[in-house]
Amino acid sequence: MLPRPMQPWLDPCASIPDDRPFTRAQARAEGVHGRQLLEWTRAGLLAHPIHGVYHARQLPDSLGLRLAVLRLVVPEDAVVTDRTAAWLLGAPMALAPGDHLVVPRVSMFRPPGYRLRNGLAASGERMLDDDEITEIDGIRVTTPLRTACDLGRLLHRDQAMAGLDQMLRVSRVGVETLVAYSGRFRGRRGMRQLRCLAPLADPRAQSPGESILRLRWVDCSDLPRPTPQLAVPGPGGLVYFLDLGVEGLRYAAEYDGAEWHGPDRRAHDQERRRYLAEQEGYLIDVLRAENIHGPHQNAELVLRAGIARVRKLAARR
């Protein structure tokens, strides 16, 4: 992983804490009002992980920090669910698209009759068995398996696929276990989608865009199935990885998202792809957000054309 630029640090002389998260109300009590919080957030001095809660940007992300954030807004009898549960369990990439730009609400549920109405949470009531709830340092949260199933059945298909991949990536849940467990949700909302996506889940996906690109590929049922993070020997004992590839065809497709393949990785990616193309004979198609999202998405056309090209080249050899 290449180093990222240094972030500015909050002045320890500021009247708000720089060693723990705090609420907007706590900041107001110290004489710091909303406009100042907004300015510090825009300047990169503060992080705003959920509605109403802030912390100094220099605090390293950790389970302890996420628990401290949630503890400020989650009632003792509530259960953290869905994307917030995934975030707490270590899968921040399961958050909704744009949640790094727009502060997400907390997903949580309370016992019947105690629906939250504080504007900070997306809440309601939900059927949860005792074995579907775990506790992390005082915060009740759905288990990784239940969280995966909820993401897989309740989110939009693309995001559901990404959520399933991320939950398998950060937990010890296997595809076989996920598929078997999904039978619990027979008759509930989203069961058909979960039943279709669970067998496709793969912990090797490294970003939501990569998961969605794989889904587009698998939707082309006549194309050979890709291998996620296909390993290819590189120079000097290095091993290069391709997002999705078919080794026998020497074809690969990669997703370049602004957040995952920015300027700090561009030179590395170009060198890696150049070597794999020139020395290993791979044809690599690079797709971006517009190729997999929106009304003009064309991932299927790109993939079909790419595989047709490598097959044509192979026939000439």
Secondary structure, DSSP 8 states (H G I E B T S, - for coil): -----------TTSSS-SSS-EEHHHHHHTT--HHHHHHHHHTTSEEEEETTEEEETTS---HHHHHHHHHTT--TT-EE-HHHHHHHTT-GGGS-TTTTTS---EEEE-STT----SSSEEEE-----GGGEEEETTEEEE-HHHHHHHHHHHS-HHHHHHHHHHHHHHSS--HHHHHHHGGGGTTSTTHHHHHHHGGG--TT--SHHHHHHHHHHHHSTTS---EEEEEEE-GGG-EEEEEEEEGGGTEEEEE--TTTS-HHHHHHHHHHHHHHHHTT--EEEEE-HHHHSSTT--HHHHHHHHHHHHHHHHHH-
